[in-house]
Amino acid sequence: MEAPAAGPRSLVVVKLGGSLLTRKKEVEKLRPKVLVRLAEELADSRPVPLLLLHGAGSFGHPSAARFGLARAPAGPPAERARGGAIVSAEVRRLHLAVLRALVNAGAAPWSVPVANLARNREGALAELELRPFTAALERGLLPVAFGDVVPDDSWGLSILSADTLAVELAGRLAARRVVFATDVPGLLEGAPGSRRTVVAEVSEATVAALEPTSGATDVTGGIGAKLRAMLRIARGGADAALISGLTGGAVSRAVRGESVYGSWAHARTP
């Protein structure tokens, strides 16, 4: 793999969650007003260099779960291949909607699908080609990638989540900050139905105390996987935030460097 980018940290990685862009309990259901507003916020963030990732939400998670693409194969290879093709087509429909919204907002998005750039092994990232991302940034474009089905050396095909991409790209491109925008204001503590507060600082103890949650299908690990990703990013030298993308202006303020309300894992120096 290529070495991390040299020079001062300036890049901001933004990951728009599938639960933010779509209604995850409905099949391929966009939140169009939310998408339009977020695209406008990202377009207005210039001249901050950005790299955008997005999840699949209701455009990929249900089918990925149905065909078991996040775990070792349990059925015929042809069935897994069929499932991979279906999920690949579904998530690209969402990706096209994201690109259109960004173009309409005045941004210059550049699609960087990872299916031909990445390789998994037993469901974990083994290789990712970096050059298409850096080439887009060098040309003043906004690279846009997404969680996808990728080749897997052991399982044939498997899921590469946008959260995993965020960790990998933040480290290798020496990002300054990673913003995870979701449909919640951060990690909530307190019993459901009671007055809940946001955990401001994410730590290893925070993750260890999490209890399994239920709800809409999520084949990429849910909130626990996201928090572990944030800790890895912080250990790599970048701030990581979990904030609400439903709050107008929150994403744009976080991109500009403000300390937005939410849960944070702050950069740690060795």
Sequence and secondary structure as in RCSB ss.txt:
>XXXX:A:sequence
MEAPAAGPRSLVVVKLGGSLLTRKKEVEKLRPKVLVRLAEELADSRPVPLLLLHGAGSFGHPSAARFGLARAPAG
PPAERARGGAIVSAEVRRLHLAVLRALVNAGAAPWSVPVANLARNREGALAELELRPFTAALERGLLPVAFGDVV
PDDSWGLSILSADTLAVELAGRLAARRVVFATDVPGLLEGAPGSRRTVVAEVSEATVAALEPTSGATDVTGGIGA
KLRAMLRIARGGADAALISGLTGGAVSRAVRGESVYGSWAHARTP
>XXXX:A:secstr
      SS   EEEEE HHHHB TTSTT B HHHHHHHHHHHHTTTTS EEEEE  GGGTHHHHHHTTTTS   S
 HHHHHHHHHHHHHHHHHHHHHHHHHHHHTT  EEE  STTTEEEETTEEEEE  HHHHHHHHTT EEEEE EEE
EETTTEEEEE HHHHHHHHHHHTT SEEEEEESSSS EES TTS  EE  B  HHHHHT     SS  TT HHHH
HHHHHHHHHHTT EEEEEETTSTTHHHHHHTT   SSEEE     
